[in-house]
Amino acid sequence: MPTTIVNQYGPAPDDFEPSGPLILTEDDALAEHLLRLCAAAGAEPQLLSGAPPPRHLWEAAPLVLVGDDLSERCSGLARRAGVLLLGLDLDDCEVWVRGIQLGAEQVLFLPDAQAWLLDRIADAMEGVGPPAVTVAVLGGRGGAGASTLACALAVTGARAGHRTMLIDADPLGGGLDVMLGGEATAGLRWPDLAGSRGRVSGHELAKALPLLHSLTALSWDRSDSLVIPPEAMRSVLAAARRRGGLVVLDLPRHLEPAASQALEQADTGLLVIPAELRAMAAAGRVTAAARMRLADLRAVIRLPGPLGLRSEEIARGVGLRLAGEVSHEPGLTVDAERGTPPGLRTHGPLARFCAAYLDEVMPPTVIEGGTTS
């Protein structure tokens, strides 16, 4: 791995922009350990054995790793985010004082903090900000329309300017790429990622998935593979969330281990319930299982129903807060057969519900010029 060595005898040019962490230490053992961690995270660090570093290096590096041997010489530098102090002596209690003087986010000791630091380096390389708002969608009964709503939410989120990923966690649903009209589009599907373990790069994941209607989609293929190991779901969903924006999960009603893992990582959830007595009874069971893993679960009532049941009564009957109603939308079935995704009709009841719901749960997007929408 190429490593730029920067020291007091050969400073980097003024226009040099570091692409990886800046390491500040004269301790050979610590430097070697940090270089190995950077290599494992796919980062190309700059090692500075003298101090203080040039101002532009200190300010531009995505992450600064300061060995305690140079902490005092760096303590007069401008405060910035992303500074970590690496202690050299566990018995030296003054290291915490030096960490405060340096303005460090954390004081770490290796090898104890190795796993945490590896993730932090990888996060810095991915430019990680706030995690994605993750919405889980489930059906109160079979054929309730959960997949339709999940697709419409993702399409609406992407149209609103949110970085959006749609994840199909229902192996028996036929594949959401079909609903998006992208079953022939190249890219990874779940069977390709079933062996995922540990940390997955959110950037690389998004690059490898099909891009459909301005969103990335992780779907099933048409093979016989029907199982997502919980470890794979955990790794893939964590990578998706680190990218920020919006992640929409289409979950099965039966919460097998992978679906349970996904639901536990969701921020909020929607349970689609047709306005029918039998659907209401079935939704009660789904609610009981889902609420054990997700506190913020809301009901979406699909209208009309045969008996004129009121949406508030249905939501109250299953013990959920009412998120809203979705009326029948002519043409959705034909659209699905043609590969036109739900939510693409911006003035339909489905798109209107999705827009209103996302306005409530999503932070505003920053658009060109620094304004928000």
C-alpha positions as CSV (number, residue, x, y, z in Angstrom):
1,M,0.0,0.0,0.0
2,P,1.5,3.4,-0.9
3,T,2.1,5.6,2.1
4,T,3.1,9.2,1.9
5,I,5.9,10.0,4.4
6,V,5.8,13.6,5.5
7,N,8.2,15.0,8.0
8,Q,9.8,18.3,9.1
9,Y,12.6,18.0,6.5
10,G,10.3,17.4,3.5
11,P,6.9,19.1,3.9
12,A,4.2,18.4,1.5
13,P,3.4,21.0,-1.1
14,D,0.8,23.6,-0.3
15,D,-1.7,22.2,-2.7
16,F,-1.4,18.6,-1.3
17,E,-4.8,17.2,-0.2
18,P,-4.6,14.2,2.1
19,S,-6.9,11.4,1.0
20,G,-6.5,9.3,4.2
21,P,-5.8,9.6,7.9
22,L,-2.9,11.8,9.1
23,I,-0.8,9.9,11.6
24,L,1.3,11.9,14.0
25,T,3.8,9.9,16.1
26,E,7.6,9.2,16.5
27,D,6.8,5.9,18.2
28,D,7.8,3.2,15.7
29,A,5.7,0.5,17.2
30,L,2.6,2.7,17.3
31,A,3.2,3.9,13.8
32,E,3.5,0.4,12.4
33,H,0.3,-0.7,14.2
34,L,-1.7,2.3,12.8
35,L,-0.4,1.8,9.3
36,R,-1.6,-1.8,9.4
37,L,-5.0,-0.7,10.6
38,C,-5.2,1.8,7.8
39,A,-4.2,-0.8,5.2
40,A,-7.0,-3.1,6.6
41,A,-9.5,-0.3,6.1
42,G,-8.3,0.4,2.6
43,A,-7.0,3.8,3.6
44,E,-3.8,5.5,2.4
45,P,-2.4,7.5,5.4
46,Q,0.1,10.2,5.7
47,L,2.7,9.6,8.5
48,L,4.3,12.7,10.1
49,S,7.1,12.0,12.5
50,G,7.7,15.7,13.4
51,A,5.3,18.1,14.9
52,P,3.4,20.3,14.6
53,P,2.0,19.4,11.1
54,P,1.4,22.0,8.4
55,R,-1.9,23.7,8.9
56,H,-3.4,22.5,5.6
57,L,-2.6,18.9,6.4
58,W,-4.1,19.2,9.9
59,E,-7.3,20.8,8.7
60,A,-7.8,18.7,5.5
61,A,-7.2,15.2,6.7
62,P,-10.4,13.2,7.1
63,L,-9.1,11.8,10.4
64,V,-6.1,12.6,12.6
65,L,-4.4,10.0,14.8
66,V,-2.1,11.5,17.3
67,G,0.4,9.5,19.4
68,D,0.6,10.6,23.0
69,D,4.4,11.2,22.4
70,L,3.4,14.2,20.2
71,S,0.2,15.3,22.0
72,E,1.7,18.3,23.8
73,R,3.4,19.6,20.7
74,C,0.1,19.5,18.8
75,S,-2.1,20.9,21.6
76,G,-1.8,24.5,20.3
77,L,-3.3,23.6,16.9
78,A,-6.8,24.7,15.9
79,R,-9.6,22.6,17.2
80,R,-11.2,20.3,14.7
81,A,-13.4,17.3,14.6
82,G,-12.0,13.8,14.0
83,V,-8.9,13.9,16.2
84,L,-8.1,10.8,18.2
85,L,-5.3,10.5,20.8
86,L,-3.5,7.1,21.0
87,G,-2.2,6.5,24.5
88,L,1.1,4.7,25.1
89,D,0.9,3.9,28.8
90,L,-2.2,2.5,30.4
91,D,-1.0,3.6,33.9
92,D,-0.6,7.3,32.8
93,C,-3.7,9.0,34.0
94,E,-2.6,12.4,32.7
95,V,-3.2,11.2,29.1
96,W,-6.9,12.1,29.6
97,V,-5.9,15.7,30.5
98,R,-3.7,15.9,27.4
99,G,-6.6,14.6,25.4
100,I,-8.8,17.5,26.5
101,Q,-6.0,20.0,25.8
102,L,-5.6,18.5,22.3
103,G,-9.4,18.6,21.7
104,A,-9.5,14.9,21.0
105,E,-12.8,13.1,20.5
106,Q,-11.5,9.9,22.1
107,V,-8.4,8.6,24.0
108,L,-7.6,5.1,22.8
109,F,-5.2,2.3,23.7
110,L,-4.2,-0.4,21.3
111,P,-4.7,-3.3,20.9
112,D,-7.9,-3.0,23.1
113,A,-9.5,-0.4,20.9
114,Q,-8.4,-1.9,17.6
115,A,-11.8,-3.1,16.3
116,W,-13.4,0.3,17.2
117,L,-10.5,2.2,15.6
118,L,-10.7,0.1,12.4
119,D,-14.4,1.0,12.0
120,R,-13.6,4.7,12.7
121,I,-11.0,4.8,10.0
122,A,-13.3,3.1,7.5
123,D,-16.1,5.5,8.5
124,A,-13.7,8.5,7.8
125,M,-12.8,7.1,4.4
126,E,-16.5,6.7,3.5
127,G,-17.3,10.2,4.6
128,V,-19.9,8.9,7.0
129,G,-22.4,11.4,8.4
130,P,-25.8,10.8,10.1
131,P,-27.1,7.3,9.5
132,A,-30.0,6.7,7.0
133,V,-33.5,6.9,8.2
134,T,-34.6,3.3,7.9
135,V,-38.2,2.5,7.3
136,A,-39.5,-1.1,7.5
137,V,-42.7,-2.0,5.6
138,L,-44.8,-5.1,6.5
139,G,-48.1,-6.4,5.4
140,G,-50.9,-7.1,7.9
141,R,-52.0,-10.1,5.8
142,G,-50.8,-11.7,2.6
143,G,-51.4,-9.5,-0.5
144,A,-51.9,-6.4,1.7
145,G,-49.6,-4.3,-0.6
146,A,-46.5,-3.9,1.5
147,S,-44.1,-4.4,-1.4
148,T,-46.1,-1.8,-3.4
149,L,-45.8,0.7,-0.6
150,A,-42.1,0.0,0.0
151,C,-41.3,0.6,-3.7
152,A,-43.4,3.8,-3.7
153,L,-41.6,5.1,-0.6
154,A,-38.3,4.5,-2.2
155,V,-39.3,6.0,-5.6
156,T,-40.7,9.1,-3.8
157,G,-37.7,9.5,-1.6
158,A,-35.3,9.4,-4.6
159,R,-37.5,11.9,-6.4
160,A,-37.3,14.2,-3.4
161,G,-33.5,14.2,-3.6
162,H,-32.7,11.7,-0.8
163,R,-30.0,9.1,-1.3
164,T,-32.2,6.0,-1.3
165,M,-31.7,2.3,-1.1
166,L,-34.5,-0.2,-1.3
167,I,-33.8,-3.6,0.3
168,D,-36.0,-6.6,-0.5
169,A,-35.9,-8.9,2.6
170,D,-38.8,-11.1,1.5
171,P,-37.4,-14.1,-0.4
172,L,-40.9,-15.3,-1.5
173,G,-42.0,-11.9,-2.9
174,G,-40.8,-12.4,-6.4
175,G,-38.1,-9.7,-6.4
176,L,-38.6,-6.0,-6.1
177,D,-36.4,-5.5,-9.1
178,V,-39.3,-6.9,-11.2
179,M,-41.7,-4.3,-9.7
180,L,-39.1,-1.6,-10.6
181,G,-38.8,-2.9,-14.1
182,G,-35.1,-3.8,-13.6
183,E,-35.0,-7.6,-13.5
184,A,-32.5,-7.6,-16.4
185,T,-30.4,-4.8,-15.0
186,A,-26.9,-5.9,-14.1
187,G,-25.8,-5.8,-10.4
188,L,-25.6,-7.9,-7.3
189,R,-28.6,-9.7,-5.8
190,W,-29.0,-11.3,-2.3
191,P,-27.5,-14.7,-3.2
192,D,-24.3,-12.8,-4.1
193,L,-24.2,-11.2,-0.7
194,A,-25.4,-14.1,1.5
195,G,-21.8,-14.7,2.6
196,S,-21.2,-11.2,3.9
197,R,-19.7,-10.9,7.3
198,G,-18.2,-8.1,9.3
199,R,-17.9,-4.6,7.8
200,V,-19.1,-4.0,4.3
201,S,-18.3,-0.7,2.5
202,G,-21.5,1.3,2.0
203,H,-19.9,3.0,-1.0
204,E,-18.9,-0.2,-2.7
205,L,-22.3,-1.8,-1.9
206,A,-24.1,1.0,-3.6
207,K,-21.8,0.8,-6.7
208,A,-22.5,-3.0,-7.0
209,L,-26.3,-2.8,-6.9
210,P,-28.6,-2.0,-9.7
211,L,-29.5,1.6,-10.1
212,L,-33.2,1.9,-10.9
213,H,-35.2,5.1,-11.0
214,S,-32.5,7.0,-9.2
215,L,-32.4,4.6,-6.3
216,T,-30.2,1.5,-5.6
217,A,-32.1,-1.7,-5.1
218,L,-31.0,-5.0,-3.4
219,S,-33.4,-7.7,-4.5
220,W,-33.7,-11.4,-5.0
221,D,-32.9,-13.2,-8.2
222,R,-34.9,-16.0,-9.7
223,S,-32.7,-18.8,-8.3
224,D,-33.7,-21.4,-5.6
225,S,-31.8,-19.5,-2.9
226,L,-34.3,-18.5,-0.1
227,V,-32.2,-17.8,2.9
228,I,-30.4,-14.7,4.1
229,P,-28.1,-15.4,7.1
230,P,-28.7,-12.9,9.9
231,E,-25.0,-12.0,9.8
232,A,-25.3,-11.0,6.2
233,M,-28.4,-8.9,6.8
234,R,-26.7,-7.2,9.7
235,S,-23.6,-6.4,7.7
236,V,-25.4,-5.3,4.5
237,L,-28.0,-3.2,6.3
238,A,-25.3,-1.5,8.5
239,A,-23.4,-0.6,5.3
240,A,-26.6,0.8,3.7
241,R,-27.4,2.9,6.8
242,R,-23.9,4.4,7.0
243,R,-24.4,6.0,3.6
244,G,-27.1,8.2,5.0
245,G,-30.3,9.3,3.3
246,L,-33.2,6.8,3.2
247,V,-33.3,3.0,3.4
248,V,-36.6,1.2,2.8
249,L,-37.0,-2.4,3.9
250,D,-39.7,-4.7,2.4
251,L,-40.1,-7.4,5.1
252,P,-42.1,-10.6,5.2
253,R,-44.9,-11.1,7.7
254,H,-43.2,-14.1,9.1
255,L,-40.2,-12.7,11.0
256,E,-37.5,-15.3,10.4
257,P,-34.0,-14.5,11.8
258,A,-32.8,-12.2,9.0
259,A,-36.0,-10.2,8.9
260,S,-35.9,-9.9,12.7
261,Q,-32.4,-8.6,12.4
262,A,-33.5,-6.0,9.8
263,L,-36.5,-4.9,11.9
264,E,-34.2,-4.3,14.9
265,Q,-32.1,-1.9,12.9
266,A,-35.1,0.1,11.6
267,D,-36.0,3.5,12.9
268,T,-39.7,3.4,12.1
269,G,-42.1,0.9,10.5
270,L,-45.4,0.8,8.5
271,L,-47.9,-2.0,8.7
272,V,-50.2,-2.1,5.7
273,I,-53.7,-3.3,6.6
274,P,-56.6,-3.6,4.2
275,A,-59.8,-2.3,5.7
276,E,-61.2,-5.8,6.4
277,L,-62.1,-7.7,9.6
278,R,-60.0,-10.7,8.7
279,A,-57.0,-8.5,7.7
280,M,-57.4,-6.6,11.0
281,A,-57.3,-10.0,13.0
282,A,-54.2,-11.1,11.0
283,A,-52.5,-7.7,11.5
284,G,-52.9,-8.0,15.3
285,R,-50.6,-11.1,15.2
286,V,-48.0,-9.4,13.0
287,T,-48.1,-6.3,15.3
288,A,-47.4,-8.4,18.4
289,A,-44.3,-9.9,16.8
290,A,-43.1,-6.7,15.2
291,R,-43.5,-4.5,18.3
292,M,-41.1,-6.8,20.2
293,R,-38.4,-5.5,17.8
294,L,-39.5,-2.0,16.8
295,A,-41.3,0.5,19.0
296,D,-42.3,3.0,16.3
297,L,-44.7,0.9,14.2
298,R,-47.6,2.7,12.5
299,A,-50.6,1.5,10.6
300,V,-51.4,2.4,7.0
301,I,-55.0,1.5,6.1
302,R,-55.7,0.5,2.5
303,L,-59.2,1.6,1.4
304,P,-61.9,1.0,0.5
305,G,-63.2,-1.9,2.6
306,P,-66.3,-4.0,2.2
307,L,-67.9,-2.9,5.5
308,G,-66.9,0.7,5.7
309,L,-64.6,0.3,8.7
310,R,-63.0,3.5,9.7
311,S,-59.2,3.7,9.6
312,E,-59.0,5.0,13.2
313,E,-60.9,2.0,14.4
314,I,-58.6,-0.4,12.6
315,A,-55.5,1.2,13.9
316,R,-56.9,1.4,17.4
317,G,-58.0,-2.3,17.2
318,V,-54.4,-3.5,16.5
319,G,-52.9,-1.0,19.0
320,L,-51.0,1.2,16.5
321,R,-50.8,4.8,15.7
322,L,-52.4,5.7,12.4
323,A,-49.9,6.9,9.8
324,G,-52.5,7.5,7.1
325,E,-54.7,6.0,4.4
326,V,-54.1,4.8,0.9
327,S,-57.1,4.7,-1.4
328,H,-57.4,2.4,-4.4
329,E,-55.4,3.6,-7.3
330,P,-56.6,2.5,-10.8
331,G,-53.8,1.3,-13.1
332,L,-51.3,0.1,-10.4
333,T,-51.7,-3.5,-11.4
334,V,-51.2,-2.8,-15.1
335,D,-48.2,-0.5,-14.2
336,A,-46.6,-3.4,-12.3
337,E,-47.0,-5.7,-15.3
338,R,-45.3,-3.2,-17.5
339,G,-42.4,-2.6,-15.1
340,T,-43.6,0.9,-14.1
341,P,-43.0,1.2,-10.3
342,P,-45.6,2.4,-7.9
343,G,-45.2,5.9,-6.7
344,L,-44.2,7.2,-10.2
345,R,-47.6,8.8,-10.6
346,T,-46.9,11.9,-8.5
347,H,-50.5,12.9,-8.1
348,G,-51.9,9.5,-7.2
349,P,-53.0,8.7,-3.6
350,L,-50.0,6.4,-3.1
351,A,-47.4,9.0,-4.0
352,R,-49.3,11.6,-1.9
353,F,-49.2,9.4,1.2
354,C,-45.5,8.6,0.7
355,A,-44.6,12.3,0.2
356,A,-46.4,13.3,3.3
357,Y,-44.9,10.5,5.4
358,L,-41.4,11.2,4.3
359,D,-41.8,14.9,5.0
360,E,-42.5,13.9,8.5
361,V,-39.8,11.4,9.2
362,M,-36.9,12.6,6.9
363,P,-34.6,15.5,7.7
364,P,-34.5,18.2,5.1
365,T,-32.2,17.7,2.1
366,V,-29.5,20.2,1.4
367,I,-29.6,21.4,-2.2
368,E,-27.3,23.6,-4.3
369,G,-26.7,27.0,-2.7
370,G,-26.9,25.7,0.9
371,T,-30.6,25.9,1.2
372,T,-32.9,23.1,2.3
373,S,-35.9,21.4,0.8
